[in-house]
Amino acid sequence: MNTQVVKLNRNLIPKIESRLKAGEVIILPTDTVYALVANGNDTEAVTRLRQIKAFTSPQPLGVFTRKEKAEQVVEVDRPALEMMSHFPYPVTMIMRAKSTLSEAVTNGFQNVFVTCPDRFIYDLIMEIPFPIVGTSAAFAGIQATNAELAVKFFGNKVDLIVDGGESKHGRSGTLVDFTVEVPTIMTYGTVSVDDLRPLLPQIVLPSHMMK
């Protein structure tokens, strides 16, 4: 496969939409890490994405969404809306998937990962009429934080790689569970509880993370 590599610019949005609509799997840069993405309504594309990533354990995919479109893919409550009102932001939210979300995306799980880590993804979501799903472009535990690594790991497996330079944060977003009674930080990423508390005052840490 001849993987095309193109430089990031906002004018790429129609091209990205067209490629995803055609069932392609592509790699996009984000402020956290690069991501493998596909059209969430295209079962064959999602299955191919899973094959490319070669997950070592069963898990759902992530869904890139924003406040205005979230109810199309996940169950949304007030705390989740509070968090999404600050998007784009480098957090990953665990949320209950809508029953309409493809089994290829959920993989039998009730929950999915929801994220919108940067402005380009934020704008892209609004322009594309189908759900964008994906996972980190990682191989052997190493996350791609630039196009060179994306090409090294997946250059012969994906259709398009968008080169956005070095990822701003270079690590995954902080993981917060919104399926429990009070939003709870599960793992730290780019932001801390002190960063999140002004945005979501009720957020807590699980007991094992408390000092």
C-alpha positions as CSV (number, residue, x, y, z in Angstrom):
1,M,0.0,0.0,0.0
2,N,1.3,3.5,-0.9
3,T,0.4,5.6,2.2
4,Q,0.0,9.3,1.4
5,V,1.5,11.7,3.9
6,V,0.2,15.3,3.8
7,K,0.8,18.4,6.0
8,L,-2.0,19.5,8.3
9,N,-4.1,22.4,7.3
10,R,-7.8,23.2,7.8
11,N,-8.5,22.9,4.1
12,L,-7.9,19.1,4.5
13,I,-11.3,18.6,6.2
14,P,-13.3,17.8,3.0
15,K,-10.5,15.4,1.9
16,I,-10.5,13.7,5.3
17,E,-14.3,13.4,5.2
18,S,-14.2,11.9,1.7
19,R,-11.5,9.4,2.6
20,L,-13.3,8.3,5.8
21,K,-16.6,8.0,3.9
22,A,-14.8,5.8,1.4
23,G,-13.9,3.4,4.2
24,E,-10.3,4.3,4.6
25,V,-8.3,4.2,7.8
26,I,-6.2,7.2,8.4
27,I,-3.9,8.7,11.0
28,L,-4.6,12.2,12.4
29,P,-2.4,14.3,14.6
30,T,-3.8,15.6,17.9
31,D,-2.5,17.6,20.8
32,T,-2.1,14.5,22.9
33,V,-0.9,11.7,20.5
34,Y,-1.5,10.7,16.9
35,A,-4.6,8.6,16.4
36,L,-5.8,5.9,14.0
37,V,-9.3,6.8,12.9
38,A,-12.2,5.5,10.8
39,N,-15.9,6.1,10.0
40,G,-17.8,4.7,13.0
41,N,-20.7,3.8,10.8
42,D,-18.6,1.6,8.5
43,T,-18.2,-1.8,10.1
44,E,-15.6,-2.9,7.6
45,A,-13.4,0.2,8.2
46,V,-13.7,-0.2,12.0
47,T,-12.8,-3.9,11.7
48,R,-9.8,-3.0,9.6
49,L,-8.7,-0.4,12.1
50,R,-8.8,-3.0,14.9
51,Q,-6.7,-5.3,12.8
52,I,-4.2,-2.6,12.1
53,K,-3.9,-1.7,15.8
54,A,-3.7,-5.4,16.8
55,F,-5.1,-4.9,20.3
56,T,-3.6,-7.2,22.9
57,S,-6.9,-7.2,25.0
58,P,-10.6,-6.6,24.2
59,Q,-11.7,-3.0,24.5
60,P,-14.0,-0.4,22.9
61,L,-12.8,2.3,20.6
62,G,-12.7,6.0,21.3
63,V,-15.3,8.3,19.8
64,F,-14.2,11.8,18.9
65,T,-17.1,14.1,19.6
66,R,-18.1,17.5,21.1
67,K,-21.0,18.9,23.2
68,E,-23.2,19.6,20.2
69,K,-23.1,16.1,18.8
70,A,-22.4,13.9,21.8
71,E,-26.0,12.7,22.3
72,Q,-25.8,11.0,18.9
73,V,-23.3,8.5,20.3
74,V,-23.3,8.5,24.1
75,E,-25.6,9.0,27.1
76,V,-25.0,12.5,28.4
77,D,-25.6,13.9,31.9
78,R,-25.0,17.3,33.4
79,P,-21.4,16.6,34.6
80,A,-20.5,15.3,31.2
81,L,-21.9,18.4,29.6
82,E,-20.0,20.6,32.0
83,M,-16.8,18.9,30.9
84,M,-17.6,19.0,27.2
85,S,-18.3,22.7,27.5
86,H,-14.5,23.1,27.9
87,F,-13.7,21.1,24.8
88,P,-11.3,21.1,23.1
89,Y,-9.4,19.8,26.2
90,P,-6.9,16.9,26.7
91,V,-9.2,14.6,28.7
92,T,-10.7,11.2,27.8
93,M,-14.1,10.5,29.2
94,I,-15.5,7.1,29.9
95,M,-19.2,7.3,29.0
96,R,-22.2,5.0,28.4
97,A,-22.5,4.2,24.7
98,K,-25.9,4.7,22.9
99,S,-27.4,1.4,21.7
100,T,-27.2,2.8,18.2
101,L,-23.4,2.9,18.2
102,S,-22.0,0.0,16.1
103,E,-21.0,-3.2,17.8
104,A,-17.8,-3.0,15.9
105,V,-17.0,0.2,17.9
106,T,-18.2,-1.0,21.3
107,N,-16.9,-4.5,21.0
108,G,-19.5,-5.7,23.4
109,F,-18.8,-3.1,26.1
110,Q,-21.4,-0.8,27.5
111,N,-19.0,2.1,27.7
112,V,-16.7,3.9,25.2
113,F,-13.9,6.5,25.4
114,V,-14.9,10.0,24.4
115,T,-12.4,12.7,23.5
116,C,-11.8,16.0,21.7
117,P,-8.2,17.0,22.5
118,D,-7.5,19.9,20.2
119,R,-9.0,22.6,17.9
120,F,-8.5,20.7,14.6
121,I,-10.4,17.7,15.9
122,Y,-13.0,20.0,17.4
123,D,-13.6,21.6,14.0
124,L,-13.4,18.3,12.1
125,I,-16.2,16.7,14.3
126,M,-18.6,19.5,13.4
127,E,-18.0,19.2,9.7
128,I,-18.3,15.4,9.4
129,P,-21.8,13.9,9.5
130,F,-20.8,10.4,10.8
131,P,-19.1,9.5,14.1
132,I,-15.3,9.5,14.0
133,V,-13.9,6.6,16.0
134,G,-10.3,5.6,16.8
135,T,-7.5,4.7,19.1
136,S,-4.0,5.9,19.7
137,A,-1.5,5.2,17.0
138,A,0.7,3.1,19.2
139,F,2.9,0.1,18.5
140,A,4.6,-2.1,21.1
141,G,3.7,0.3,23.8
142,I,5.2,3.3,22.1
143,Q,2.8,6.1,21.1
144,A,3.3,8.0,17.9
145,T,3.8,11.6,18.8
146,N,4.9,12.7,15.3
147,A,4.4,11.7,11.7
148,E,7.8,10.0,11.5
149,L,6.7,7.5,14.1
150,A,3.3,7.1,12.5
151,V,4.9,6.2,9.2
152,K,7.4,3.9,11.0
153,F,4.6,2.0,12.8
154,F,1.8,2.1,10.2
155,G,3.1,3.5,7.0
156,N,2.3,0.3,5.0
157,K,-1.1,-0.3,6.6
158,V,-3.1,3.0,6.5
159,D,-4.3,5.0,3.6
160,L,-3.4,8.5,4.7
161,I,-1.2,10.1,7.4
162,V,-1.7,13.8,8.3
163,D,1.5,15.4,9.5
164,G,0.8,17.9,12.2
165,G,4.3,18.0,13.6
166,E,5.2,17.0,17.2
167,S,2.2,16.5,19.4
168,K,1.8,19.4,21.9
169,H,1.5,17.2,25.0
170,G,3.1,13.9,23.8
171,R,1.0,11.7,26.0
172,S,-2.6,10.5,26.3
173,G,-5.3,12.7,27.9
174,T,-6.3,12.3,31.6
175,L,-8.9,9.5,31.9
176,V,-12.1,10.4,33.8
177,D,-15.0,8.0,34.4
178,F,-18.4,9.7,33.9
179,T,-20.4,6.4,34.4
180,V,-20.1,6.5,38.2
181,E,-22.0,8.7,40.7
182,V,-19.3,11.4,40.8
183,P,-16.8,11.9,37.9
184,T,-13.6,10.1,38.9
185,I,-10.1,10.4,37.6
186,M,-8.9,6.9,36.7
187,T,-5.4,7.7,35.3
188,Y,-3.4,10.8,35.0
189,G,-2.4,12.1,31.6
190,T,-1.8,15.7,30.5
191,V,-3.8,17.4,33.2
192,S,-4.1,16.9,37.0
193,V,-6.9,17.0,39.5
194,D,-5.9,20.6,40.3
195,D,-6.3,21.5,36.6
196,L,-9.7,19.9,36.4
197,R,-11.3,21.0,39.7
198,P,-11.9,24.6,38.5
199,L,-13.7,23.2,35.5
200,L,-15.5,20.3,37.2
201,P,-15.6,21.1,41.0
202,Q,-17.2,17.7,41.9
203,I,-14.4,15.6,40.4
204,V,-12.7,13.1,42.7
205,L,-9.8,10.7,42.9
206,P,-10.3,7.0,43.6
207,S,-9.0,5.9,47.0
208,H,-5.9,4.3,45.7
209,M,-4.8,7.7,44.1
210,M,-5.4,9.8,47.2
211,K,-2.3,10.7,49.2
